[in-house]
């Protein structure tokens, strides 16, 4: 039984990362901007702290693929730095949520993750504009 729950959790992670790849980056599929955070939040809350390393690595890889998909220069340092920086920044809300939200669920704990996501995307919009923001997937 424990083995099947791990498989399901990693399957949810993979589906969430796939949805993240298509949400608000180079490909803007509107429904994935809603699905990705829900799946990734479920994974991060049901994992131990060591499981968040897989989340970070997955976000870094998907960011490198989707944010530099149109870059055909072949300069791999761009892929690596873009992936790692966006992976870290988009992993922050999940880290904050994991740290702040405890097992005793209260109403205010439902506001932690959305507030962290908005804060990260706001800071990113000040630095580089709205490119990569999940809200642009909702344009259509």
N, CA, C and O atoms as a MOPAC input file, in Angstrom:
PM7 MOZYME 1SCF
protein

 N      0.81400 1    -1.19900 1     0.00000 1
 C      0.00000 1     0.00000 1     0.00000 1
 C      0.86100 1     1.26800 1     0.00000 1
 O      0.54000 1     2.24800 1    -0.67200 1
 N      1.96000 1     1.23400 1     0.76300 1
 C      2.83900 1     2.39900 1     0.81800 1
 C      3.49100 1     2.62700 1    -0.53800 1
 O      3.66600 1     3.76800 1    -0.96600 1
 N      3.84100 1     1.56700 1    -1.19500 1
 C      4.48300 1     1.67800 1    -2.51700 1
 C      3.55400 1     2.34000 1    -3.52500 1
 O      3.99200 1     3.18900 1    -4.30100 1
 N      2.27500 1     1.96200 1    -3.52400 1
 C      1.33600 1     2.54100 1    -4.48700 1
 C      1.08100 1     4.01500 1    -4.20300 1
 O      0.84900 1     4.78300 1    -5.13700 1
 N      1.11700 1     4.43100 1    -2.93900 1
 C      0.91600 1     5.85200 1    -2.64600 1
 C      2.10200 1     6.67900 1    -3.12800 1
 O      1.92200 1     7.82000 1    -3.55200 1
 N      3.30900 1     6.12500 1    -3.07000 1
 C      4.47800 1     6.83300 1    -3.60700 1
 C      4.37800 1     6.96500 1    -5.12000 1
 O      4.68900 1     8.01700 1    -5.67900 1
 N      3.94800 1     5.90600 1    -5.77400 1
 C      3.79700 1     5.93800 1    -7.22700 1
 C      2.76800 1     6.97900 1    -7.62700 1
 O      2.97700 1     7.73600 1    -8.57500 1
 N      1.66600 1     7.01900 1    -6.91200 1
 C      0.62200 1     8.00300 1    -7.20500 1
 C      1.14700 1     9.41600 1    -6.97400 1
 O      0.87500 1    10.31500 1    -7.77000 1
 N      1.89300 1     9.62100 1    -5.89500 1
 C      2.44100 1    10.94700 1    -5.60100 1
 C      3.40200 1    11.39700 1    -6.69500 1
 O      3.36200 1    12.55600 1    -7.10800 1
 N      4.26400 1    10.50400 1    -7.17100 1
 C      5.20000 1    10.87400 1    -8.23900 1
 C      4.48400 1    11.05700 1    -9.57800 1
 O      4.91800 1    11.86300 1   -10.40200 1
 N      3.41900 1    10.33700 1    -9.80000 1
 C      2.61300 1    10.53600 1   -11.00300 1
 C      1.94900 1    11.91300 1   -10.97300 1
 O      1.86900 1    12.59300 1   -11.99600 1
 N      1.47900 1    12.31400 1    -9.80500 1
 C      0.89800 1    13.65000 1    -9.64800 1
 C      1.95600 1    14.71600 1    -9.88200 1
 O      1.67800 1    15.74900 1   -10.49100 1
 N      3.17500 1    14.46700 1    -9.39600 1
 C      4.27200 1    15.40600 1    -9.65400 1
 C      4.54200 1    15.54200 1   -11.14500 1
 O      4.67700 1    16.65600 1   -11.65200 1
 N      4.62100 1    14.42900 1   -11.84600 1
 C      4.88400 1    14.47500 1   -13.29100 1
 C      3.76700 1    15.18600 1   -14.05300 1
 O      4.04100 1    15.97500 1   -14.95800 1
 N      2.51900 1    14.91600 1   -13.69800 1
 C      1.40500 1    15.60400 1   -14.35300 1
 C      1.42200 1    17.09700 1   -14.05100 1
 O      1.13800 1    17.91500 1   -14.92500 1
 N      1.75400 1    17.45000 1   -12.82100 1
 C      1.85000 1    18.86200 1   -12.45500 1
 C      2.96700 1    19.57600 1   -13.19300 1
 O      2.80900 1    20.72300 1   -13.61100 1
 N      4.09700 1    18.89900 1   -13.35200 1
 C      5.20900 1    19.50400 1   -14.08200 1
 C      4.90700 1    19.63500 1   -15.57300 1
 O      5.30000 1    20.61000 1   -16.21300 1
 N      4.21100 1    18.65200 1   -16.11000 1
 C      3.79700 1    18.74400 1   -17.51400 1
 C      2.84200 1    19.92700 1   -17.71200 1
 O      2.96800 1    20.68100 1   -18.67600 1
 N      1.89700 1    20.07700 1   -16.79900 1
 C      0.97000 1    21.20500 1   -16.88200 1
 C      1.71300 1    22.52800 1   -16.68600 1
 O      1.39500 1    23.51900 1   -17.34300 1
 N      2.70100 1    22.55000 1   -15.78800 1
 C      3.49100 1    23.76300 1   -15.55700 1
 C      4.23000 1    24.18600 1   -16.82600 1
 O      4.36700 1    25.37800 1   -17.10200 1
 N      4.69900 1    23.21800 1   -17.58800 1
 C      5.43000 1    23.51000 1   -18.81700 1
 C      4.57800 1    24.30200 1   -19.80100 1
 O      5.09600 1    25.12500 1   -20.55600 1
 N      3.27900 1    24.05600 1   -19.79200 1
 C      2.38600 1    24.70700 1   -20.75000 1
 C      1.58400 1    25.85700 1   -20.14400 1
 O      0.60700 1    26.30200 1   -20.74600 1
 N      1.96800 1    26.34200 1   -18.98200 1
 C      1.17400 1    27.41200 1   -18.34600 1
 C      1.97200 1    28.70100 1   -18.23900 1
 O      2.86900 1    28.81700 1   -17.40400 1
 N      1.65000 1    29.64700 1   -19.06600 1
 C      2.20100 1    30.98300 1   -18.95200 1
 C      3.65200 1    31.13100 1   -19.33200 1
 O      4.29000 1    32.10200 1   -18.92500 1
 N      4.18200 1    30.23700 1   -20.07200 1
 C      5.57200 1    30.34600 1   -20.47700 1
 C      5.58000 1    30.61500 1   -21.97100 1
 O      4.94400 1    31.57700 1   -22.40200 1
 N      6.25100 1    29.83200 1   -22.77100 1
 C      6.17700 1    30.02500 1   -24.21400 1
 C      4.87000 1    29.51200 1   -24.77900 1
 O      4.39600 1    30.01700 1   -25.79700 1
 N      4.28700 1    28.52800 1   -24.14400 1
 C      2.99900 1    27.98500 1   -24.58400 1
 C      1.97600 1    28.32100 1   -23.52600 1
 O      2.14400 1    27.94800 1   -22.36500 1
 N      0.92500 1    29.01400 1   -23.89800 1
 C     -0.07600 1    29.47400 1   -22.94300 1
 C     -1.36800 1    28.69800 1   -23.10700 1
 O     -2.23700 1    29.08800 1   -23.88700 1
 N     -1.49700 1    27.61500 1   -22.38500 1
 C     -2.71600 1    26.82500 1   -22.36800 1
 C     -3.42900 1    27.17400 1   -21.06500 1
 O     -2.93300 1    26.86800 1   -19.98000 1
 N     -4.57800 1    27.80600 1   -21.17100 1
 C     -5.24600 1    28.38100 1   -20.00900 1
 C     -5.53700 1    27.41900 1   -18.88200 1
 O     -5.30600 1    27.75700 1   -17.72100 1
 N     -6.03500 1    26.22900 1   -19.18100 1
 C     -6.43500 1    25.29700 1   -18.13000 1
 C     -5.24200 1    24.79300 1   -17.33100 1
 O     -5.38300 1    24.44300 1   -16.15900 1
 N     -4.06300 1    24.75200 1   -17.95600 1
 C     -2.89200 1    24.25300 1   -17.24700 1
 C     -2.41400 1    25.21400 1   -16.15600 1
 O     -1.76000 1    24.79600 1   -15.20100 1
 N     -2.74200 1    26.49800 1   -16.30000 1
 C     -2.39600 1    27.46000 1   -15.25800 1
 C     -3.20500 1    27.20700 1   -13.98200 1
 O     -2.80900 1    27.66400 1   -12.91000 1
 N     -4.30600 1    26.50300 1   -14.07600 1
 C     -5.11000 1    26.12900 1   -12.91100 1
 C     -4.73000 1    24.74800 1   -12.39700 1
 O     -4.74600 1    24.50400 1   -11.19000 1
 N     -4.39000 1    23.85300 1   -13.30400 1
 C     -4.10500 1    22.46600 1   -12.92300 1
 C     -2.72400 1    22.33400 1   -12.27900 1
 O     -2.58100 1    21.64500 1   -11.26800 1
 N     -1.72000 1    22.97300 1   -12.84000 1
 C     -0.34400 1    22.80200 1   -12.36900 1
 C     -0.17100 1    23.15800 1   -10.89100 1
 O      0.36700 1    22.34100 1   -10.14400 1
 N     -0.60000 1    24.33300 1   -10.43500 1
 C     -0.39400 1    24.63700 1    -9.01200 1
 C     -1.15400 1    23.69500 1    -8.07900 1
 O     -0.66300 1    23.36500 1    -6.99900 1
 N     -2.33600 1    23.26500 1    -8.48400 1
 C     -3.10000 1    22.36000 1    -7.62500 1
 C     -2.38800 1    21.02200 1    -7.46500 1
 O     -2.28500 1    20.50000 1    -6.35400 1
 N     -1.89700 1    20.46600 1    -8.56500 1
 C     -1.19500 1    19.18500 1    -8.50100 1
 C      0.13000 1    19.31200 1    -7.76300 1
 O      0.47300 1    18.45300 1    -6.95000 1
 N      0.87300 1    20.37000 1    -8.03800 1
 C      2.16400 1    20.54300 1    -7.38200 1
 C      2.01200 1    20.85900 1    -5.89700 1
 O      2.85500 1    20.46700 1    -5.09100 1
 N      0.94200 1    21.56700 1    -5.52800 1
 C      0.68500 1    21.83700 1    -4.11800 1
 C      0.30000 1    20.55800 1    -3.38300 1
 O      0.71500 1    20.34400 1    -2.24400 1
 N     -0.49000 1    19.71200 1    -4.03000 1
 C     -0.82500 1    18.42300 1    -3.42800 1
 C      0.44500 1    17.59600 1    -3.21700 1
 O      0.63000 1    16.98600 1    -2.16400 1
 N      1.31800 1    17.58400 1    -4.23000 1
 C      2.56300 1    16.83300 1    -4.09300 1
 C      3.41800 1    17.39200 1    -2.96200 1
 O      3.92200 1    16.62700 1    -2.13900 1
 N      3.59000 1    18.70400 1    -2.90700 1
 C      4.48000 1    19.27900 1    -1.89200 1
 C      3.92500 1    19.07700 1    -0.48300 1
 O      4.69500 1    18.85800 1     0.45200 1
 N      2.61400 1    19.14700 1    -0.31700 1
 C      2.04100 1    18.94500 1     1.01600 1
 C      2.04500 1    17.48000 1     1.43800 1
 O      2.05800 1    17.18400 1     2.63300 1
 N      2.03400 1    16.57100 1     0.48700 1
 C      2.01900 1    15.15300 1     0.84600 1
 C      3.42200 1    14.54400 1     0.86600 1
 O      3.56700 1    13.35200 1     1.13900 1
 N      4.44100 1    15.33000 1     0.58500 1
 C      5.81600 1    14.83700 1     0.56400 1
 C      6.55900 1    15.28200 1     1.80900 1
 O      6.14300 1    16.19500 1     2.52200 1
 N      7.66200 1    14.61100 1     2.04000 1
 C      8.57900 1    15.05300 1     3.07700 1
 C      9.41400 1    16.18100 1     2.49600 1
 O      9.31400 1    16.49700 1     1.31000 1
 N     10.23800 1    16.78400 1     3.34100 1
 C     11.07000 1    17.88700 1     2.88600 1
 C     12.01400 1    17.45700 1     1.77600 1
 O     12.31600 1    18.24500 1     0.88000 1
 N     12.48200 1    16.22000 1     1.82400 1
 C     13.39500 1    15.74700 1     0.77800 1
 C     12.68800 1    15.62100 1    -0.57600 1
 O     13.34000 1    15.68500 1    -1.61800 1
 N     11.36900 1    15.44400 1    -0.57200 1
 C     10.61100 1    15.37000 1    -1.81300 1
 C     10.55900 1    16.69000 1    -2.55400 1
 O     10.29900 1    16.72400 1    -3.75700 1
 N     10.80600 1    17.78100 1    -1.83600 1
 C     10.79900 1    19.08700 1    -2.49100 1
 C     12.01400 1    19.27900 1    -3.40000 1
 O     12.01300 1    20.15100 1    -4.26900 1
 N     13.03600 1    18.47200 1    -3.19900 1
 C     14.17100 1    18.51100 1    -4.11800 1
 C     13.74400 1    18.06500 1    -5.50800 1
 O     14.16300 1    18.65100 1    -6.50600 1
 N     12.90800 1    17.02700 1    -5.57900 1
 C     12.37400 1    16.58600 1    -6.87400 1
 C     11.51000 1    17.67700 1    -7.50000 1
 O     11.53200 1    17.87300 1    -8.71500 1
 N     10.75500 1    18.38000 1    -6.66900 1
 C      9.93000 1    19.47700 1    -7.16900 1
 C     10.80800 1    20.57500 1    -7.75400 1
 O     10.52600 1    21.08200 1    -8.83900 1
 N     11.87100 1    20.94600 1    -7.04500 1
 C     12.78200 1    21.97400 1    -7.54800 1
 C     13.44500 1    21.54500 1    -8.85500 1
 O     13.48600 1    22.31200 1    -9.81700 1
 N     13.96100 1    20.32600 1    -8.88500 1
 C     14.62100 1    19.85300 1   -10.10000 1
 C     13.64700 1    19.77200 1   -11.27400 1
 O     14.00200 1    20.10000 1   -12.40600 1
 N     12.42500 1    19.33700 1   -10.99800 1
 C     11.41400 1    19.28100 1   -12.05200 1
 C     11.04100 1    20.66100 1   -12.56100 1
 O     10.91800 1    20.87200 1   -13.76800 1
 N     10.86000 1    21.60500 1   -11.63500 1
 C     10.54400 1    22.97500 1   -12.05200 1
 C     11.70700 1    23.59300 1   -12.82600 1
 O     11.49000 1    24.32500 1   -13.79100 1
 N     12.92900 1    23.30200 1   -12.40900 1
 C     14.09900 1    23.83200 1   -13.12300 1
 C     14.16800 1    23.25700 1   -14.53200 1
 O     14.42500 1    23.98900 1   -15.48700 1
 N     13.94100 1    21.95900 1   -14.67100 1
 C     13.99100 1    21.33800 1   -15.99700 1
 C     12.87600 1    21.86900 1   -16.89600 1
 O     13.11900 1    22.22800 1   -18.04800 1
 N     11.65300 1    21.91500 1   -16.36600 1
 C     10.51400 1    22.39700 1   -17.17300 1
 C     10.66500 1    23.86700 1   -17.53000 1
 O     10.26600 1    24.28500 1   -18.61700 1
 N     11.23200 1    24.64900 1   -16.63200 1
 C     11.48700 1    26.05500 1   -16.94800 1
 C     12.52900 1    26.18500 1   -18.04500 1
 O     12.38900 1    27.01400 1   -18.94500 1
 N     13.55900 1    25.37900 1   -17.97400 1
 C     14.59500 1    25.42100 1   -19.01100 1
 C     14.02500 1    25.03000 1   -20.36000 1
 O     14.38700 1    25.61800 1   -21.37900 1
 N     13.14100 1    24.04800 1   -20.38000 1
 C     12.54800 1    23.59800 1   -21.64600 1
 C     11.58500 1    24.63900 1   -22.19100 1
 O     11.64400 1    24.98200 1   -23.37200 1
 N     10.70400 1    25.14000 1   -21.34600 1
 C      9.64200 1    26.00000 1   -21.85800 1
 C     10.06300 1    27.45200 1   -22.04100 1
 O      9.60000 1    28.10300 1   -22.97800 1
 N     10.91400 1    27.97400 1   -21.18800 1
 C     11.29000 1    29.38000 1   -21.29600 1
 C     12.36700 1    29.61800 1   -22.33700 1
 O     12.53200 1    30.74400 1   -22.80800 1
 N     13.09500 1    28.58900 1   -22.70200 1
 C     14.14400 1    28.76800 1   -23.70000 1
 C     13.87200 1    27.92900 1   -24.94300 1
 O     14.78600 1    27.64400 1   -25.71600 1
 N     12.62100 1    27.53500 1   -25.13500 1
 C     12.29300 1    26.68100 1   -26.28000 1
 C     12.52500 1    27.39300 1   -27.60200 1
 O     12.86400 1    26.75800 1   -28.60000 1
 N     12.34700 1    28.70000 1   -27.61300 1
 C     12.52700 1    29.43400 1   -28.85400 1
 C     13.96800 1    29.89900 1   -29.05100 1
 O     14.30700 1    30.45800 1   -30.09400 1
 N     14.80300 1    29.66800 1   -28.05800 1
 C     16.20200 1    30.04800 1   -28.15300 1
 C     16.95800 1    28.90000 1   -28.81200 1
 O     17.18400 1    27.86000 1   -28.19300 1
 N     17.33500 1    29.08800 1   -30.02700 1
 C     18.04300 1    28.04200 1   -30.76900 1
 C     19.52600 1    28.37900 1   -30.91100 1
 O     20.20300 1    27.87300 1   -31.80600 1
 N     20.01900 1    29.22900 1   -30.03000 1
 C     21.42200 1    29.62800 1   -30.13800 1
 C     22.36300 1    28.49100 1   -29.78500 1
 O     23.51400 1    28.47700 1   -30.22000 1
 N     21.88000 1    27.53400 1   -28.99900 1
 C     22.72600 1    26.41700 1   -28.61500 1
 C     23.63700 1    26.71300 1   -27.44700 1
 O     24.49000 1    25.89400 1   -27.10400 1
 N     23.47200 1    27.87900 1   -26.82500 1
 C     24.28100 1    28.23200 1   -25.66600 1
 C     23.61500 1    27.61000 1   -24.43900 1
 O     22.61000 1    28.11300 1   -23.93800 1
 N     24.18900 1    26.52200 1   -23.97300 1
 C     23.55100 1    25.76000 1   -22.90100 1
 C     23.58500 1    26.46100 1   -21.56100 1
 O     22.79600 1    26.12800 1   -20.67700 1
 N     24.48000 1    27.42600 1   -21.38600 1
 C     24.50700 1    28.16600 1   -20.13100 1
 C     23.21500 1    28.96100 1   -19.94900 1
 O     22.78000 1    29.19700 1   -18.82200 1
 N     22.60300 1    29.37200 1   -21.06000 1
 C     21.32300 1    30.08200 1   -20.98400 1
 C     20.23600 1    29.13700 1   -20.48900 1
 O     19.41100 1    29.51900 1   -19.66000 1
 N     20.23300 1    27.91300 1   -20.99100 1
 C     19.26000 1    26.93200 1   -20.54100 1
 C     19.43100 1    26.63500 1   -19.05400 1
 O     18.45500 1    26.56300 1   -18.30600 1
 N     20.66400 1    26.46600 1   -18.64400 1
 C     20.93900 1    26.09500 1   -17.25600 1
 C     20.58700 1    27.23100 1   -16.30400 1
 O     19.90900 1    27.00700 1   -15.30200 1
 N     21.03700 1    28.44300 1   -16.60400 1
 C     20.76200 1    29.56300 1   -15.69400 1
 C     19.28000 1    29.90800 1   -15.66400 1
 O     18.73700 1    30.21000 1   -14.60100 1
 N     18.62400 1    29.86700 1   -16.80800 1
 C     17.18600 1    30.13900 1   -16.83700 1
 C     16.42700 1    29.08700 1   -16.05000 1
 O     15.54800 1    29.41400 1   -15.25200 1
 N     16.75700 1    27.84900 1   -16.26700 1
 C     16.07000 1    26.77200 1   -15.57300 1
 C     16.27100 1    26.82700 1   -14.07200 1
 O     15.31000 1    26.70400 1   -13.31300 1
 N     17.49800 1    27.01000 1   -13.63800 1
 C     17.76500 1    27.03700 1   -12.20600 1
 C     17.15000 1    28.25500 1   -11.52600 1
 O     16.61600 1    28.14600 1   -10.42300 1
 N     17.22200 1    29.41300 1   -12.17900 1
 C     16.66700 1    30.61300 1   -11.54500 1
 C     15.14400 1    30.54900 1   -11.46300 1
 O     14.57100 1    30.83200 1   -10.41100 1
 N     14.48100 1    30.18000 1   -12.56200 1
 C     13.03300 1    30.06800 1   -12.51600 1
 C     12.59000 1    28.89500 1   -11.64000 1
 O     11.56600 1    28.97400 1   -10.96200 1
 N     13.35700 1    27.82000 1   -11.65600 1
 C     13.03800 1    26.68300 1   -10.79100 1
 C     13.06500 1    27.07900 1    -9.32700 1
 O     12.18300 1    26.69700 1    -8.55800 1
 N     14.07900 1    27.84700 1    -8.94100 1
 C     14.16800 1    28.30600 1    -7.56400 1
 C     13.03900 1    29.27000 1    -7.21900 1
 O     12.39500 1    29.13800 1    -6.17800 1
 N     12.80500 1    30.24100 1    -8.10100 1
 C     11.78400 1    31.24400 1    -7.80300 1
 C     10.38100 1    30.64400 1    -7.73600 1
 O      9.59200 1    31.01800 1    -6.86900 1
 N     10.06400 1    29.72000 1    -8.64200 1
 C      8.73100 1    29.12700 1    -8.62100 1
 C      8.60500 1    28.00800 1    -7.59500 1
 O      7.50000 1    27.53100 1    -7.33700 1
 N      9.71100 1    27.58800 1    -7.01100 1
 C      9.65700 1    26.61400 1    -5.92000 1
 C      9.45300 1    27.31800 1    -4.57400 1
 O      9.01400 1    26.69200 1    -3.60900 1
 N      9.76500 1    28.60300 1    -4.50500 1
 C      9.62100 1    29.35800 1    -3.26200 1
 C      8.21700 1    29.29200 1    -2.64600 1
 O      8.11300 1    29.05400 1    -1.44200 1
 N      7.13100 1    29.49000 1    -3.41100 1
 C      5.80900 1    29.41000 1    -2.78000 1
 C      5.52800 1    28.05400 1    -2.15100 1
 O      4.85600 1    27.98100 1    -1.12200 1
 N      6.02500 1    26.99100 1    -2.74500 1
 C      5.81300 1    25.65800 1    -2.18400 1
 C      6.64200 1    25.46500 1    -0.91900 1
 O      6.19100 1    24.81200 1     0.02300 1
 N      7.84800 1    26.02600 1    -0.89100 1
 C      8.67000 1    25.96800 1     0.31300 1
 C      8.04400 1    26.76300 1     1.44400 1
 O      8.00100 1    26.30400 1     2.58600 1
 N      7.55700 1    27.95500 1     1.12600 1
 C      6.90400 1    28.78900 1     2.13300 1
 C      5.65900 1    28.09500 1     2.66500 1
 O      5.42900 1    28.06800 1     3.87400 1
 N      4.86800 1    27.54200 1     1.78100 1
 C      3.65800 1    26.83400 1     2.18900 1
 C      4.00600 1    25.63900 1     3.07900 1
 O      3.35500 1    25.41300 1     4.09900 1
 N      5.00800 1    24.89300 1     2.70100 1
 C      5.41400 1    23.71700 1     3.47800 1
 C      5.90700 1    24.12100 1     4.85900 1
 O      5.66200 1    23.42100 1     5.84200 1
 N      6.59700 1    25.24400 1     4.93100 1
 C      7.14800 1    25.70500 1     6.20700 1
 C      6.07900 1    26.28100 1     7.13200 1
 O      6.10600 1    26.03500 1     8.33800 1
 N      5.14900 1    27.03700 1     6.58300 1
 C      4.19200 1    27.76600 1     7.40900 1
 C      2.96600 1    26.92600 1     7.76500 1
 O      2.50200 1    26.94200 1     8.90500 1
 N      2.45400 1    26.20200 1     6.79000 1
 C      1.21700 1    25.44800 1     7.02000 1
 C      1.54400 1    24.18600 1     7.81000 1
 O      2.37100 1    23.37400 1     7.39800 1
 N      0.89300 1    24.04200 1     8.92900 1
 C      1.08800 1    22.86500 1     9.76800 1
 C     -0.12300 1    21.96100 1     9.63200 1
 O     -1.06900 1    22.28100 1     8.91400 1
 N     -0.09100 1    20.85200 1    10.31000 1
 C     -1.18400 1    19.87700 1    10.20400 1
 C     -2.50300 1    20.43400 1    10.72500 1
 O     -3.56100 1    20.08100 1    10.20500 1
 N     -2.46600 1    21.28500 1    11.72300 1
 C     -3.69700 1    21.90200 1    12.22400 1
 C     -4.15700 1    22.97500 1    11.25100 1
 O     -3.68000 1    24.10900 1    11.30800 1
 N     -5.07300 1    22.63400 1    10.36300 1
 C     -5.48700 1    23.54800 1     9.30400 1
 C     -6.42000 1    24.60900 1     9.88100 1
 O     -7.42300 1    24.29900 1    10.52400 1
 N     -6.06800 1    25.84800 1     9.63700 1
 C     -6.90100 1    26.97700 1    10.00200 1
 C     -7.17500 1    27.76900 1     8.73600 1
 O     -6.54800 1    27.53300 1     7.70300 1
 N     -8.10700 1    28.70300 1     8.81300 1
 C     -8.49900 1    29.45300 1     7.62500 1
 C     -7.33000 1    30.23100 1     7.03600 1
 O     -7.17300 1    30.27300 1     5.81600 1
 N     -6.51900 1    30.83800 1     7.86800 1
 C     -5.42700 1    31.65500 1     7.34200 1
 C     -4.40700 1    30.82800 1     6.55800 1
 O     -3.70100 1    31.36600 1     5.70500 1
 N     -4.32500 1    29.54700 1     6.83600 1
 C     -3.36000 1    28.71600 1     6.11100 1
 C     -3.74900 1    28.53400 1     4.64600 1
 O     -2.90500 1    28.16600 1     3.82900 1
 N     -5.00400 1    28.78300 1     4.30300 1
 C     -5.41400 1    28.70500 1     2.89400 1
 C     -4.93600 1    29.91600 1     2.10500 1
 O     -4.98000 1    29.90300 1     0.87500 1
 N     -4.48800 1    30.94700 1     2.77900 1
 C     -4.03300 1    32.16500 1     2.11600 1
 C     -2.52300 1    32.21600 1     1.91700 1
 O     -2.01700 1    33.09100 1     1.21500 1
 N     -1.80600 1    31.28300 1     2.53000 1
 C     -0.33800 1    31.31300 1     2.47000 1
 C      0.17200 1    31.08500 1     1.04400 1
 O      0.93900 1    31.89300 1     0.52200 1
 N     -0.24900 1    29.99800 1     0.42400 1
 C      0.25800 1    29.67500 1    -0.91700 1
 C     -0.12600 1    30.72800 1    -1.95500 1
 O      0.75500 1    31.18000 1    -2.68700 1
 N     -1.40000 1    31.14800 1    -2.06000 1
 C     -1.71600 1    32.18200 1    -3.05700 1
 C     -0.95200 1    33.49000 1    -2.83000 1
 O     -0.53600 1    34.14400 1    -3.78700 1
 N     -0.77000 1    33.86400 1    -1.56800 1
 C     -0.01700 1    35.08300 1    -1.28400 1
 C      1.43500 1    34.95000 1    -1.70800 1
 O      2.02000 1    35.89800 1    -2.23200 1
 N      2.01600 1    33.78800 1    -1.48700 1
 C      3.41300 1    33.56200 1    -1.88200 1
 C      3.55800 1    33.58000 1    -3.40300 1
 O      4.52800 1    34.12800 1    -3.92400 1
 N      2.60100 1    32.98300 1    -4.11800 1
 C      2.66600 1    32.96900 1    -5.58600 1
 C      2.54700 1    34.38600 1    -6.13200 1
 O      3.29900 1    34.77400 1    -7.02600 1
 N      1.61200 1    35.15300 1    -5.60400 1
 C      1.43200 1    36.53100 1    -6.07200 1
 C      2.67500 1    37.35700 1    -5.77100 1
 O      3.08300 1    38.17800 1    -6.59300 1
 N      3.27900 1    37.15400 1    -4.61600 1
 C      4.48100 1    37.91100 1    -4.26000 1
 C      5.63700 1    37.58600 1    -5.20200 1
 O      6.33500 1    38.49000 1    -5.66000 1
 N      5.84100 1    36.31200 1    -5.49200 1
 C      6.92800 1    35.91700 1    -6.40000 1
 C      6.68200 1    36.46900 1    -7.80000 1
 O      7.59800 1    37.00500 1    -8.42300 1
 N      5.46400 1    36.34200 1    -8.29500 1
 C      5.18100 1    36.83200 1    -9.64500 1
 C      5.23400 1    38.35600 1    -9.71300 1
 O      5.59500 1    38.90900 1   -10.75200 1
 N      4.88200 1    39.04500 1    -8.62600 1
 C      4.99200 1    40.49900 1    -8.60800 1
 C      6.45500 1    40.93500 1    -8.67200 1
 O      6.80700 1    41.83600 1    -9.43400 1
 N      7.30000 1    40.29500 1    -7.87100 1
 C      8.72500 1    40.63700 1    -7.89500 1
 C      9.31900 1    40.33900 1    -9.26700 1
 O     10.10900 1    41.12900 1    -9.78400 1
 N      8.94800 1    39.21200 1    -9.85800 1
 C      9.43000 1    38.89600 1   -11.20000 1
 C      8.96000 1    39.91200 1   -12.22900 1
 O      9.70500 1    40.26200 1   -13.14500 1
 N      7.71600 1    40.39000 1   -12.08200 1
 C      7.21400 1    41.37500 1   -13.04500 1
 C      7.95900 1    42.70200 1   -12.92800 1
 O      8.09400 1    43.42400 1   -13.91500 1
 N      8.43400 1    43.02200 1   -11.75200 1
 C      9.23400 1    44.23300 1   -11.59500 1
 C     10.61100 1    44.08000 1   -12.23600 1
 O     11.17800 1    45.04500 1   -12.74900 1
 N     11.13700 1    42.86600 1   -12.20200 1
 C     12.48600 1    42.63600 1   -12.71700 1
 C     12.52400 1    42.41200 1   -14.22500 1
 O     13.33300 1    43.02300 1   -14.92300 1
 N     11.64100 1    41.52900 1   -14.73500 1
 C     11.73000 1    41.15200 1   -16.15000 1
 C     10.43500 1    41.34400 1   -16.92200 1
 O     10.37700 1    41.00300 1   -18.10300 1
 N      9.41800 1    41.86800 1   -16.30900 1
 C      8.13600 1    42.02800 1   -16.99000 1
 C      7.23900 1    40.82500 1   -16.75000 1
 O      7.50500 1    40.01700 1   -15.86000 1
 N      6.19100 1    40.70500 1   -17.52800 1
 C      5.20400 1    39.65700 1   -17.25700 1
 C      5.50800 1    38.35000 1   -17.96000 1
 O      4.71900 1    37.41100 1   -17.85400 1
 N      6.61600 1    38.25000 1   -18.67300 1
 C      6.94000 1    37.02600 1   -19.38700 1
 C      7.18200 1    35.90100 1   -18.39600 1
 O      8.03300 1    36.02600 1   -17.51400 1
 N      6.45800 1    34.82100 1   -18.52600 1
 C      6.57100 1    33.70200 1   -17.60700 1
 C      5.53200 1    33.73000 1   -16.51000 1
 O      5.45600 1    32.79500 1   -15.71300 1
 N      4.74100 1    34.76300 1   -16.44700 1
 C      3.71300 1    34.90000 1   -15.43200 1
 C      2.54000 1    33.96800 1   -15.77800 1
 O      2.13800 1    33.88600 1   -16.93900 1
 N      2.00000 1    33.27700 1   -14.78800 1
 C      0.90200 1    32.34900 1   -15.01600 1
 C     -0.37400 1    33.02600 1   -15.46000 1
 O     -1.22700 1    32.38700 1   -16.07600 1
 N     -0.52700 1    34.30800 1   -15.16200 1
 C     -1.76200 1    35.00800 1   -15.50600 1
 C     -1.89500 1    35.24700 1   -17.00600 1
 O     -3.01400 1    35.39600 1   -17.49500 1
 N     -0.79900 1    35.28800 1   -17.74700 1
 C     -0.91200 1    35.54400 1   -19.18000 1
 C     -1.49100 1    34.35400 1   -19.92100 1
 O     -1.88500 1    34.47600 1   -21.08100 1
 N     -1.54700 1    33.21500 1   -19.27100 1
 C     -2.20200 1    32.05100 1   -19.90000 1
 C     -3.72400 1    32.22500 1   -19.92000 1
 O     -4.42300 1    31.49100 1   -20.61800 1
 N     -4.23000 1    33.18400 1   -19.16200 1
 C     -5.66900 1    33.40500 1   -19.08200 1
 C     -6.14200 1    34.47700 1   -20.05900 1
 O     -7.30600 1    34.87700 1   -20.01900 1
 N     -5.26700 1    34.94200 1   -20.92400 1
 C     -5.59800 1    36.01600 1   -21.83900 1
 C     -6.76500 1    35.67500 1   -22.76000 1
 O     -7.66800 1    36.49100 1   -22.94100 1
 N     -6.75400 1    34.49400 1   -23.33400 1
 C     -7.80500 1    34.11400 1   -24.26500 1
 C     -9.02900 1    33.67000 1   -23.51800 1
 O    -10.03100 1    33.30700 1   -24.13400 1

